Amino acid sequence: MRKNLATRRKNTSSLLEVGRIPSTVKAPSKNTRFKMMFTPTRAAALEALDRFIPSAGITYARRRNFDLRPDGSGGVSQLSPYIRHRLISEEEVLQATLSQHSPRDAEKFIQEVFWRSYWKGWLEMRPQAWMQYKQAVQAGLNRLQSEAGLRQAFDSACRGETDIECFNFWSQNLVKNGYIHNHARMWFASIWIFTLRLPWALGADFFLRHLLDGDPASNTLGWKWVAGLQTEGKTYLARASNIAEFTENRFQPEDADLAPYAEPPEPFQRFDRQPILFPDTPRLAENAVLLLHEDDLWGGAQLDGLNGLPVAAMICAQYRSPLTVAERVKSFTADAARNTADVLFGTDAPIFDTVEDVATWAKQSGAHNVVTAYAPTGPVSEALSQLEPMLKSNDIRLTRVARDYDKMCWPHATKGFFPFKKNIPEFINKIR
């Protein structure tokens, strides 16, 4: 990584740079050099949901914080890569949970599902926080170019070659599998920020480059929460005793290995809240086409009359970071989109990774309307904002379709999670 960092930054393409990236994403070969821990299909998502639901109640509440297995499984659902891309939706997960458990018994798991919705709504009302994160990533990368010691510490952390055994394991496992346990993510972020003294945004970027469930809202705001930059006066300090307890002594760091205190690395910043302007439910024009994207692959299924429409997918995983995004992340998102097109529409859809090629496809299809799922703040939303004027110049309208679930939840993320949580009973009543 040290040798190639400057080259990668120089060669990174923006969505507007024509020809710098191949026009379509090819399917990974059957002899791919890595084995996927998660199968990127809706069928696999539903199977995983069926396996987990019996444990979603009291068992989950009791065991969810224990990181006991090398693959990060155990007491957690491991549904996040599927929910993140909406191969299954939050609503489906909640309905399945409530079919076997009472809201009280499954309270902890239900809250975890709604945390994801809360983070998305919070960031959607404060998109400047996403821009601030991106600026912080670039500032961190600039520091790596001029501070040799910081660069060495960053490289060691990313390779899992520090003096902290548990941190090394989690770092290497993240790169290997694209996943680590949720509790381990908190420990990892705390050690990165307070013990290794690395820029928090570069840690969030490291996660976003490698996590199959890497979500702009949950990832960015989770790292900020650990750092004390999301909730004023609140930081998260990894403690040796806590790690030993919740790994059942699989890891036993010494107190001296970890920072004894956690001070926010920079001043707390507040962001003005703005209303979410969801689009009206569209009336589909003639000559419409459907554009899938990784933020909501199953969203098009909400609209009637889409069968038989031309379908394509736009993959933006490579734009999660100025650095190189893991191949398994790009493959997972592309294969998930391909599976959706095949299962929902029975077609071998083209998979594009530039907005120029999407615009060309729409024009060649004779489209008057490109229909796509509403994308929350992040790389996909940015890509759609760049695509829209290109389509308009060819008299093609871009129609974003928002889910009723999102319209129900996101506007309530006005403050912290606890005020948001008070609405969960009402949310449940609406979706049962």
C-alpha positions as CSV (number, residue, x, y, z in Angstrom):
1,M,0.0,0.0,0.0
2,R,2.8,2.4,0.9
3,K,4.4,2.1,-2.5
4,N,1.2,2.6,-4.5
5,L,-0.7,5.2,-2.6
6,A,0.4,8.3,-4.6
7,T,-0.1,6.4,-7.9
8,R,-3.6,5.3,-6.9
9,R,-4.6,8.8,-5.9
10,K,-3.3,10.1,-9.2
11,N,-5.2,7.5,-11.2
12,T,-8.5,7.7,-9.4
13,S,-11.3,8.5,-11.9
14,S,-14.3,10.7,-11.1
15,L,-17.6,9.7,-12.5
16,L,-17.3,12.5,-15.0
17,E,-13.9,11.3,-16.5
18,V,-14.9,9.5,-19.7
19,G,-12.8,6.5,-20.6
20,R,-10.8,6.1,-17.5
21,I,-12.7,3.1,-16.3
22,P,-14.1,0.3,-18.5
23,S,-17.7,1.0,-19.6
24,T,-19.1,-2.2,-18.0
25,V,-18.3,-4.3,-15.0
26,K,-17.5,-7.8,-16.0
27,A,-18.7,-10.8,-13.9
28,P,-15.9,-12.3,-11.8
29,S,-14.7,-15.6,-13.2
30,K,-15.6,-18.9,-11.5
31,N,-11.9,-19.2,-10.6
32,T,-11.9,-15.9,-8.7
33,R,-8.9,-15.5,-6.5
34,F,-11.0,-15.0,-3.4
35,K,-13.9,-16.9,-1.8
36,M,-17.0,-14.9,-0.9
37,M,-18.1,-15.2,2.7
38,F,-21.6,-14.0,1.5
39,T,-23.3,-15.1,-1.6
40,P,-24.7,-12.0,-3.4
41,T,-28.2,-13.2,-4.2
42,R,-31.6,-12.6,-2.9
43,A,-32.1,-16.3,-2.4
44,A,-29.0,-16.4,-0.1
45,A,-30.3,-13.4,1.8
46,L,-33.7,-15.1,2.4
47,E,-32.0,-18.3,3.5
48,A,-29.8,-16.3,5.9
49,L,-32.9,-14.6,7.3
50,D,-34.7,-17.9,7.8
51,R,-31.7,-19.3,9.7
52,F,-31.4,-16.3,12.0
53,I,-35.0,-15.5,12.8
54,P,-35.4,-18.2,15.5
55,S,-32.5,-16.5,17.4
56,A,-33.7,-12.9,16.9
57,G,-35.3,-12.6,20.3
58,I,-33.8,-13.3,23.7
59,T,-30.9,-15.3,22.3
60,Y,-29.7,-12.3,20.2
61,A,-30.1,-9.9,23.2
62,R,-27.9,-12.2,25.3
63,R,-25.2,-13.0,22.7
64,R,-25.0,-10.1,20.3
65,N,-22.0,-8.5,21.8
66,F,-19.8,-11.6,21.8
67,D,-17.2,-11.9,19.0
68,L,-16.4,-15.6,19.4
69,R,-15.6,-16.9,15.9
70,P,-12.9,-16.0,13.4
71,D,-15.5,-15.1,10.8
72,G,-17.2,-12.7,13.1
73,S,-20.4,-14.8,13.4
74,G,-22.0,-16.2,16.5
75,G,-24.7,-14.2,18.2
76,V,-25.3,-11.6,15.3
77,S,-27.5,-12.0,12.3
78,Q,-24.9,-11.3,9.5
79,L,-27.7,-10.0,7.4
80,S,-26.0,-6.6,7.0
81,P,-24.5,-7.1,3.5
82,Y,-27.9,-8.0,2.2
83,I,-29.8,-5.3,4.0
84,R,-27.2,-2.7,3.0
85,H,-27.9,-3.5,-0.7
86,R,-31.5,-4.2,-0.1
87,L,-31.5,-7.7,-1.5
88,I,-33.8,-7.9,1.5
89,S,-35.4,-4.8,3.0
90,E,-35.5,-3.6,6.6
91,E,-39.3,-4.0,6.4
92,E,-39.0,-7.7,5.4
93,V,-36.5,-8.4,8.2
94,L,-38.8,-6.7,10.8
95,Q,-41.9,-8.5,9.6
96,A,-40.1,-11.9,9.7
97,T,-38.8,-11.1,13.2
98,L,-42.3,-10.2,14.5
99,S,-43.8,-13.3,13.0
100,Q,-41.9,-15.4,15.6
101,H,-41.1,-12.9,18.4
102,S,-42.9,-10.3,20.4
103,P,-41.6,-6.7,20.1
104,R,-40.4,-7.0,23.7
105,D,-38.4,-10.2,23.3
106,A,-36.9,-9.0,20.0
107,E,-36.4,-5.4,21.2
108,K,-32.6,-5.4,20.8
109,F,-32.6,-6.8,17.3
110,I,-35.4,-4.5,16.2
111,Q,-33.5,-1.5,17.5
112,E,-30.4,-2.6,15.6
113,V,-32.5,-2.6,12.4
114,F,-33.8,0.8,13.1
115,W,-30.3,2.2,13.9
116,R,-29.5,1.7,10.2
117,S,-32.7,3.8,9.3
118,Y,-31.8,6.4,11.9
119,W,-28.3,6.9,10.6
120,K,-29.6,7.3,7.0
121,G,-32.2,9.8,8.0
122,W,-29.7,11.8,10.1
123,L,-27.2,12.1,7.3
124,E,-29.9,12.8,4.7
125,M,-31.0,15.8,6.7
126,R,-27.3,16.9,7.1
127,P,-25.5,16.1,3.8
128,Q,-22.8,18.6,4.7
129,A,-21.6,16.0,7.3
130,W,-20.8,13.6,4.4
131,M,-18.9,16.4,2.6
132,Q,-17.0,17.1,5.7
133,Y,-16.1,13.5,6.0
134,K,-14.8,13.4,2.4
135,Q,-12.7,16.5,3.1
136,A,-11.3,14.8,6.2
137,V,-10.3,11.8,4.2
138,Q,-8.5,13.9,1.7
139,A,-6.8,15.9,4.5
140,G,-5.7,12.6,6.0
141,L,-4.3,11.4,2.7
142,N,-2.4,14.6,2.3
143,R,-0.8,14.1,5.7
144,L,0.3,10.6,4.7
145,Q,2.3,12.2,1.9
146,S,4.3,14.5,4.2
147,E,4.4,12.7,7.6
148,A,6.6,9.5,7.2
149,G,5.8,8.3,10.7
150,L,2.1,8.6,10.3
151,R,2.3,6.9,6.9
152,Q,4.2,4.0,8.5
153,A,1.7,3.7,11.3
154,F,-1.2,3.8,8.8
155,D,0.3,1.1,6.6
156,S,1.0,-1.1,9.7
157,A,-2.6,-0.7,10.9
158,C,-4.1,-1.5,7.4
159,R,-1.9,-4.6,7.1
160,G,-2.6,-5.7,10.7
161,E,1.0,-5.5,11.7
162,T,0.8,-3.5,15.0
163,D,1.7,-4.6,18.5
164,I,-1.9,-5.3,19.3
165,E,-2.9,-8.9,18.5
166,C,-6.7,-8.4,18.4
167,F,-6.5,-5.3,16.3
168,N,-4.2,-7.2,13.8
169,F,-6.7,-10.0,13.6
170,W,-9.6,-7.8,12.9
171,S,-7.7,-5.8,10.3
172,Q,-6.6,-8.8,8.4
173,N,-10.0,-10.5,8.7
174,L,-11.7,-7.4,7.3
175,V,-9.4,-7.4,4.3
176,K,-9.8,-11.2,3.9
177,N,-13.6,-11.5,4.3
178,G,-15.1,-8.0,3.9
179,Y,-16.7,-8.3,7.3
180,I,-16.0,-8.1,11.0
181,H,-18.3,-8.4,14.1
182,N,-20.1,-5.2,15.0
183,H,-18.6,-5.0,18.5
184,A,-15.2,-5.6,17.0
185,R,-15.8,-2.6,14.8
186,M,-16.2,-0.4,17.8
187,W,-13.0,-1.8,19.5
188,F,-11.1,-1.4,16.2
189,A,-12.2,2.2,15.7
190,S,-11.4,3.1,19.2
191,I,-7.9,1.6,19.0
192,W,-7.3,3.2,15.6
193,I,-8.2,6.7,16.9
194,F,-7.1,6.7,20.6
195,T,-4.3,4.2,20.8
196,L,-2.7,4.3,17.4
197,R,-3.5,8.0,17.0
198,L,-4.5,7.7,13.4
199,P,-7.0,10.1,11.6
200,W,-10.5,8.9,12.3
201,A,-11.6,9.6,8.7
202,L,-8.9,7.3,7.2
203,G,-10.2,4.5,9.5
204,A,-13.7,5.1,8.3
205,D,-12.4,5.0,4.7
206,F,-10.5,1.8,5.4
207,F,-13.8,0.2,6.5
208,L,-15.7,1.6,3.5
209,R,-13.2,0.2,1.1
210,H,-13.4,-3.3,2.5
211,L,-16.8,-3.9,4.1
212,L,-19.3,-5.7,2.0
213,D,-21.9,-3.9,4.1
214,G,-20.1,-0.6,3.9
215,D,-22.8,2.0,4.2
216,P,-22.0,5.8,3.9
217,A,-24.3,6.8,6.8
218,S,-23.8,4.0,9.3
219,N,-20.0,3.8,8.7
220,T,-19.3,7.5,8.7
221,L,-21.5,8.4,11.7
222,G,-20.4,5.2,13.6
223,W,-16.8,6.2,13.4
224,K,-17.7,9.8,14.4
225,W,-19.6,8.5,17.4
226,V,-16.6,6.5,18.6
227,A,-14.4,9.6,18.1
228,G,-16.7,11.8,20.1
229,L,-17.6,13.8,17.0
230,Q,-21.2,12.6,16.6
231,T,-22.6,13.0,20.1
232,E,-21.0,15.9,22.0
233,G,-19.1,14.7,25.1
234,K,-19.5,11.0,24.1
235,T,-16.5,8.9,23.1
236,Y,-16.0,5.1,23.1
237,L,-12.9,3.7,24.7
238,A,-11.9,0.1,24.1
239,R,-10.9,-1.6,27.3
240,A,-8.8,-4.7,27.7
241,S,-11.3,-6.3,30.2
242,N,-14.2,-5.7,27.8
243,I,-12.4,-7.2,24.9
244,A,-11.4,-10.3,26.9
245,E,-15.0,-10.7,28.3
246,F,-16.8,-10.5,25.0
247,T,-14.3,-12.6,23.1
248,E,-14.4,-15.1,26.0
249,N,-10.6,-14.7,26.3
250,R,-9.9,-15.4,22.7
251,F,-8.1,-12.1,22.9
252,Q,-6.5,-10.9,26.2
253,P,-4.8,-7.5,25.6
254,E,-3.1,-5.8,28.5
255,D,-4.3,-2.5,29.9
256,A,-1.0,-1.1,28.8
257,D,-1.7,-2.0,25.2
258,L,-4.6,0.4,24.9
259,A,-5.1,4.1,25.4
260,P,-6.3,4.8,29.0
261,Y,-8.5,7.7,28.0
262,A,-10.4,9.0,24.9
263,E,-10.3,12.6,24.0
264,P,-12.0,13.7,20.8
265,P,-9.3,14.2,18.1
266,E,-10.8,17.5,16.9
267,P,-13.4,20.1,17.9
268,F,-17.1,19.1,17.8
269,Q,-19.0,20.4,14.8
270,R,-22.7,20.9,14.5
271,F,-24.6,20.7,11.2
272,D,-27.7,22.5,10.3
273,R,-30.7,20.3,9.6
274,Q,-32.6,20.5,6.3
275,P,-35.9,18.9,5.4
276,I,-35.9,15.7,3.2
277,L,-37.5,16.4,-0.1
278,F,-38.8,13.0,-1.2
279,P,-40.0,12.9,-4.8
280,D,-43.7,12.4,-5.5
281,T,-44.8,9.0,-6.4
282,P,-44.2,8.9,-10.2
283,R,-46.5,8.2,-13.1
284,L,-44.4,6.3,-15.5
285,A,-44.1,7.7,-18.9
286,E,-44.0,5.6,-22.1
287,N,-40.6,4.4,-23.1
288,A,-39.3,4.1,-19.5
289,V,-36.3,2.1,-18.5
290,L,-35.2,0.9,-15.1
291,L,-31.8,1.6,-13.6
292,L,-30.7,-0.5,-10.6
293,H,-28.1,0.6,-8.2
294,E,-26.4,-0.9,-5.1
295,D,-28.1,1.2,-2.5
296,D,-31.5,-0.4,-3.3
297,L,-31.4,-3.3,-5.7
298,W,-34.9,-4.5,-5.0
299,G,-36.5,-1.0,-4.9
300,G,-37.8,-1.3,-8.4
301,A,-40.0,-4.2,-7.4
302,Q,-42.3,-1.7,-5.6
303,L,-43.5,-0.3,-8.9
304,D,-46.2,-1.9,-11.0
305,G,-45.8,-2.2,-14.7
306,L,-42.0,-2.6,-14.8
307,N,-41.9,-6.1,-16.2
308,G,-40.6,-6.0,-19.8
309,L,-38.8,-2.7,-19.4
310,P,-35.1,-2.5,-20.4
311,V,-33.0,-2.9,-17.3
312,A,-29.4,-1.9,-16.5
313,A,-27.5,-1.4,-13.3
314,M,-25.0,1.4,-12.2
315,I,-22.3,0.3,-9.8
316,C,-20.6,3.0,-7.7
317,A,-18.7,0.9,-5.2
318,Q,-15.4,2.1,-6.7
319,Y,-16.3,5.6,-5.7
320,R,-16.5,4.9,-2.0
321,S,-12.9,6.1,-1.6
322,P,-10.1,8.0,-3.3
323,L,-8.1,4.9,-2.7
324,T,-8.6,1.5,-4.4
325,V,-11.7,-0.3,-3.2
326,A,-11.5,-4.0,-2.6
327,E,-12.2,-6.2,-5.5
328,R,-14.6,-8.4,-3.4
329,V,-16.7,-5.3,-2.7
330,K,-17.0,-4.4,-6.4
331,S,-17.7,-8.0,-7.3
332,F,-20.3,-8.4,-4.6
333,T,-22.2,-5.3,-5.7
334,A,-22.0,-6.1,-9.4
335,D,-23.1,-9.8,-8.9
336,A,-25.9,-8.7,-6.6
337,A,-27.2,-6.3,-9.3
338,R,-26.9,-9.0,-11.9
339,N,-28.8,-11.5,-9.8
340,T,-31.6,-8.9,-9.2
341,A,-32.0,-8.3,-12.9
342,D,-32.1,-12.0,-13.7
343,V,-34.6,-13.0,-10.9
344,L,-36.9,-10.0,-11.1
345,F,-36.8,-9.3,-14.9
346,G,-35.4,-12.5,-16.4
347,T,-32.7,-10.5,-18.3
348,D,-29.0,-10.3,-18.5
349,A,-28.7,-6.6,-17.7
350,P,-25.6,-4.5,-18.6
351,I,-23.7,-3.4,-15.5
352,F,-22.2,0.1,-15.9
353,D,-19.8,2.0,-13.7
354,T,-19.8,5.4,-15.3
355,V,-22.7,7.9,-15.7
356,E,-21.7,8.6,-19.3
357,D,-22.4,5.0,-20.2
358,V,-25.7,5.0,-18.4
359,A,-26.7,8.1,-20.3
360,T,-25.6,6.6,-23.6
361,W,-27.6,3.4,-22.8
362,A,-30.7,5.3,-22.0
363,K,-30.5,7.3,-25.2
364,Q,-29.9,4.3,-27.3
365,S,-32.9,2.6,-25.6
366,G,-35.1,5.4,-26.8
367,A,-36.1,6.2,-23.3
368,H,-38.0,9.2,-22.2
369,N,-37.8,8.3,-18.5
370,V,-35.1,6.5,-16.4
371,V,-36.7,5.1,-13.2
372,T,-34.5,4.3,-10.2
373,A,-34.7,3.8,-6.5
374,Y,-34.1,6.9,-4.3
375,A,-30.5,6.9,-3.1
376,P,-29.6,8.4,0.3
377,T,-26.6,10.7,0.7
378,G,-23.4,9.0,-0.5
379,P,-21.6,8.0,-3.8
380,V,-24.7,6.7,-5.5
381,S,-26.7,9.8,-4.8
382,E,-23.8,11.9,-6.1
383,A,-23.7,9.8,-9.3
384,L,-27.4,10.2,-9.9
385,S,-27.0,14.0,-9.5
386,Q,-24.3,13.9,-12.2
387,L,-26.4,11.7,-14.4
388,E,-29.6,13.8,-14.3
389,P,-28.4,16.8,-16.4
390,M,-26.9,14.4,-18.9
391,L,-30.2,12.7,-19.4
392,K,-32.0,16.1,-19.4
393,S,-29.9,17.3,-22.3
394,N,-31.4,14.3,-24.3
395,D,-34.9,15.1,-23.1
396,I,-34.9,12.1,-20.7
397,R,-36.3,12.5,-17.2
398,L,-34.7,10.8,-14.2
399,T,-37.4,9.6,-11.8
400,R,-36.3,8.6,-8.3
401,V,-38.7,6.3,-6.3
402,A,-38.6,6.5,-2.5
403,R,-39.7,3.6,-0.3
404,D,-42.6,4.2,2.0
405,Y,-40.5,2.8,4.8
406,D,-37.8,5.4,4.3
407,K,-40.4,8.2,4.1
408,M,-41.8,6.9,7.4
409,C,-38.5,6.6,9.3
410,W,-36.0,9.1,8.1
411,P,-37.8,12.4,8.9
412,H,-37.8,11.4,12.6
413,A,-34.0,11.4,12.8
414,T,-34.0,15.0,13.9
415,K,-31.9,14.5,17.1
416,G,-30.3,11.5,18.8
417,F,-31.4,7.9,18.5
418,F,-33.3,7.9,21.8
419,P,-35.9,10.4,20.7
420,F,-36.1,8.5,17.4
421,K,-36.5,5.2,19.3
422,K,-39.8,6.5,20.8
423,N,-41.4,6.1,17.4
424,I,-40.5,2.5,16.9
425,P,-43.8,1.1,18.3
426,E,-45.7,3.3,15.8
427,F,-43.4,2.2,13.0
428,I,-44.0,-1.5,13.9
429,N,-47.7,-1.0,13.8
430,K,-47.5,0.4,10.3
431,I,-45.5,-2.4,8.8
432,R,-46.9,-5.5,10.6
